[in-house]
Amino acid sequence: MTRPAYGDDVTMVAPRTSCYLDEAGLIARLLEHIDAGTTDQGPVTGRVPVEHYLNPARLDRELELLRRLPVPFCPSIALPQPGSHHAREVAGVPIVAVRDRDGRVRAFRNSCRHRGNALISGSGCTHALVCPFHGWVYALDGSLTHIPHAYGFGGLDPAERGLVPVSCIERAGLVWIDQDGPGSFASIEALPGMTERQILVEETRVPVTANWKVLTEGFLEGYHIRATHPKTFLPYGYDNLTVVEHHGPHSRVTFPFRRIEALRDLPPERRHTDGVVVVVDHVFPNAVLTRLTSHTALVVVEPLGLASSVLVIYKLATPAADGTVSEATHRDIEFVETGLVEDRAIAESVQRGLAARAGDTVFARYESALTHLHAGLAAALD
């Protein structure tokens, strides 16, 4: 089969747009695969030159892409009330998001308009943003409201020195930003989000010595379950059995637990995915929403360098009526963290192996979400 070309040195299958299956359809397809010993497969195998993981110029182009596409910044619940703020770097650029007095979320470049100092680090709540260097004060809407010893700045107009805004929306429980693009969020309107009742249990940042694409790929296929997770995930799931769907450049990969077979005798309208699958929504290019038995995680894979990244992980759960999070949820989170340790070790090993430049990487047809990711990257970079 002839593969369509994307760029000078990539052969990938083109992204396509489709609707994700409903719960009944998803469960039916999974049960069919279990019975037949099969899994979803794409139309072609994929190949990516090893230089796409090792070339500094390629990384520069990818970072530019991350700055001109809408990307998830944080869950809405990370900004629970007026004055709440959350800061982190996005594609190497310091960004801060703030919920203003009217409840609207705004995002700004996290840089004082005096000498460029970062205004905020981490998360918190405040009435105003105050630069810790010289005390310049900004309102929650980004306007400059106070300059200590302002007489020394001559004719400087405070109205022209407010924080630089970044396009931002809130949708389905997530805060999205678009740094350098047109500020259009149409491409993410149909994507799943968070449920409104979830609360933020924990935020963690995990440094990994690997290229961001290697890390993202690890979320999107079940081919590695037997070899990488023989004592963690495999006893509860299946080897190399997934349903893979696409929506534009985005993908959804569903991994079944063995307990899904208890649904066989139920009519389709009574079949639900709660507790019987792990759903991974890939938000192109570098984020995933993972939905497990009792918690959801937003994972953003932030590139730091060619062979260094950080996983920014927001762990959310639906609380009990009294606002507490169950022990079962905490055990669920700990279980996933054990698997993450295994995935991190493999990703770092892959990165070391890629440095040998032994040839291109190849994706099987049942790794079609990886092919889809790289096809989307090639198309967007071109």
N, C-alpha and C positions, 0 to 999 in steps of 0.2 A: 504493500500500500504506500502511495506517495504522500509524504507529510507536507503540509503547507509551511512555507518559510516565514520566519519572523526575524528580520534583521539579517546581518551578514553571516552570523554563525550560530543561529538557534533554529532548531526545527521543533515546532510545538503545534498542538491542536488549538485552534482559535477558540476564545471564550464564546459561550453561547448563553442565551437568556432562557430560563425556564422557571416554572413555579415549583416550590418545594411541596412534597407530598403532605397530605394531612395525616393525622395520627393513625387512622385505620389503614390507609394505604401504605404508610411506612412500616407498620407492624406486619402487614401481609407480605410485603416484599422481604422483610427480614426472615420470616418463618419459611418462605419459599427457599431462600438461600440455605437456611439450616437444613432443610429436608434434602436439598439437592447437593449440598457440599460445595456451593458456589459462592460468589461474591460479585458485587458490581464491578464492571470493567469499562474503561473508556475505549474509544475507537482505535487508538494508536498508542504505541510506547512513546516515551519522551526522552530527549537528550539535552543536556546542558553542558556547555564547555566549562571545564574546571576554572578557567580564568574569570568566570562570572562570580566566583567566590573569592578571588585573590587579586583582582585588578583594582587599584585605587581609583582610577578614572571611572570605572563602572560604579563603585560605591558612591562617588560624588554625584553621579547622575541619579542614583537611587534615592539619595538624601534629598535632592531637589524634587524628585517625584513625591516623596513623603510630605514635603512642605506645600505642594500644590494640589493635594487630594484631601477630601474630608476624611478625618481619622478620629476614632474615639479618644477622648482625653481622659475622662474619668466617669464613674457612675454619678448620676445626679445626687445620690444620697451622700456622696463625699462633700457636698455643699448643702447641708441640711437646713440652713436658716440665713436670713440676711446678715451679711458680714462674713459669712464663711468663705474661706479661700483655700485653694489647692494649687501648688506649684510643682512643676517638673519640667524636664527638658523633652522636647519633641523634635526628633530629627536634628539634634544638636542645638536647638534654639530654646532658651529659657522662656517658658510660658506660665502665666498665672491666670487662673479662672476665679471669679468672684461672684457671689450672689449679692445683688444690690438691694437697696431698701424696698424696692417694689417687687422683689422676688425673682427678677430676671437674672440669668447667668450671663456674665460678660467675660471675655478673655482678652488679655493684653500681652504684649511682649514684656517680659519681666525685667525691665531695665529703667532705672531712674533717668529722667530727661536732663539731669544735671551732669553727672559724670559716668553714667552707665551702670551704676551699681545695681545688683539684683535686689529688689525690694523685699521679696518674701521667699522663705524656704519652707518646704513641707506644707502642712495643713494647720488651720486654726480658725479663729474668728476675731474680727476686729471692727472698729467703727470707721477706720480710715487706714490707708496704706502709707506708712511712714518709712522713708529711706533711712537705714541705720547709719549711713555715712555722714550726711550733713543735715538730716532732718526735714527734707522736703516732704510735703504732705499731699496725698492724692485722695480724692473722694472715691467711693465705691464705683462710681461711673467713669473713673479714670481721669477726671479733671484735676488740674493742679490748683490746690486751694491755699497753700501757704509756702512761702520761701523765707527761711530765717535770714535776717539782714538783707532784705530784698534790695535796699538802696545800692548795693554794690554791683547790681546787674544792669544798671542803666535803663535802657528802654525795653528790656525783655518783657514780652507780653505773656502772662501766665496762660491765657486762653490758647496760645500756640504751643504750649509745652506739656500738654496732657500726655498720659500714657498712650503708646501706639496700640490701637485696637487690632484684634484678630477676629476674623469672621467666626461666629459661634452660634450653635443652636442647641436646644435640648429636645431630645426625641426618644420616647420609649425608655425612659429611665437612664439615658446616657447623655453626656455632654460631648458634643462633636466640635472640632475646630477645623478651619481651612486657612493655613497661614498665608500662602502666596497665590492660591488659586482664585477663581472668580467668585468664591463664596456661595456656590451653588451646591446644595446638599441633595439634589434629586436622586443621585446614584445610590443613596443609602435609605431612601424613604421606605422601601419595601422590606428592609432587613429586620429580623427579630431583635428585640431589645430585652430589657430587664422587666420584671414585674414590679408594680408600684409598692408592694408591701415588703419587699426585701430590704434588709438593713446591711450596712457594711460591717463585717465581722473583723476583717484585718486587711491591711495593705502591706505587701512585702516587695522587696526589690532584690532580685537574685542575679548577680553578675555571672556571666558565662563566657569562657574563652572560645567563642565560635562566631562565625558569620551569622547575621540575623536570618538569612534564608534557610540555613541549616536548622536553626531552632524552629522556625515556622513550619518547615516540612515535617518535623517530628510529630506535630499535632494532627496531621492530615492523612495518616495511613495506618492500617492495622496489620501490615505485613511484618512489623517488628515485634509484635506482642509476644510470640512464643520465645524468641531468642533474647529479647531485652527484659521482659517482665514475667519470667516463668513462675515466680512465687508471689507476685503482687497481682497483676491484672489477669493473667491467663486462667487461674483457677476459677474465676468468676465470669469469664467471657469466652470468646472464641478466637481461634487463630485465623487471622487474615479474612475476616468477614465484616464488611461494611456496606452501607448504602451511601453513595456519593451523588450529590445534586449540585447544580450550579445556578446562580442568578447573576447575570452579567459577569464581572470578574470575581465575584464572591462565590463561596462554596459552603455546603453543609455536608458533614461526614458524621454518620451515625454508627455507633458501636453497640451491639446488643449484649446484655447480660444473659447468662443461662436461664435465669428465672423468667425470661420472656416466654418460654415454652408453656408456662402456666396459663397463658392467654389463649391457647389453641381452641379450647372448647367454648370460648365466649363469642357471642355475636359481634360483628365489627363495631357496632355502635357502642359497645361496652368496653372496647379495648382502648387503653390509655398507656402512654409511654412513661408515665411517672414510675420511677424506680426500676425500669426494665431496660433502659438504654442510657448511654452517654451521647449527648449531641454536641458536636463541635461546629459552631458557626465561624467560618473564616471570613473576617472582614478585610477585604483586600486593601493594602498589601500585607500589613504586619500585625494584625490583631486577631484574637480568637475569643469567642464566648463559649465556655464549656459549661454544659448543664448536666449535673450529676444527680444522684439520688436525693440529696438533701441540701445541696448548695450549688451556687453558680459562681463562676470566676470569669472576670474580664482580664485577659492577659495581653499586654502590649509588648511586642518584641522591639526594643529600641536599639538601633545600631549605635555603637560607640566608636568602632573602627572596623577594619577589614576582618579581624579575628577576635572581636570583643563586642559583647552586647549586654543588655540588662533586661531581664524579664520583670516588667512592672505588673504586679498581680493584685487585683482587687477581689477579695473573697466575700461573697454575699450570701445571705440565707433568709428564709422566711421565718420570722420569730413566732414564738407562742403568744397566746393572748396577753400574757403578762410582760411581753417584750423580751423575754430571754431566748437564748439559742440553745437547743437541746444538746445533750451529750452525744447523741447519734450524729448530729451535724459536725461537731468537733472531731469525732472519730472519722467521719467521711473526709474531712479536710486533711487530717493527718495521713490517711490512706493515700490520698492523691499526692501529697507531698513526698511520700516514700517513692512513688513512681516517678516524680519529677527529678529526684536525685539520680535515679537510673537513667532517665532521658538526658539529664545534664552531662553525665559522664560520657554517654555515647556521642552527644553532639561535640564535645571537646575532642573525643577520639577521631570523629569524622574530620574535624578541622585539621588535626595533625596529619591525617592521611591525605587530605586534599593537597597539602603542601608538597607531597611527593610528585604531583603533576603526572599521575599515571595514566591519564586519559579523561575523557568526558564522563559525566555521571549519566546513568540511564534509569528511567522510571518504568516499571511494569504497567500494564493496562489497568491493574487494580490499584495502582498509585496515581490514579488519574487526577486527583485534586492537586498533586504536586505539579503535574504537567500543566494543569489549568493555571496555577499560580505563576509559573514561569512564562506561559503564553501571555497572561495579562501583563506581566512586567515588560516583556518584549514589545507588546503592542503599545503600552503607555509610554515607554521610553522612546519609541520611534515617533 
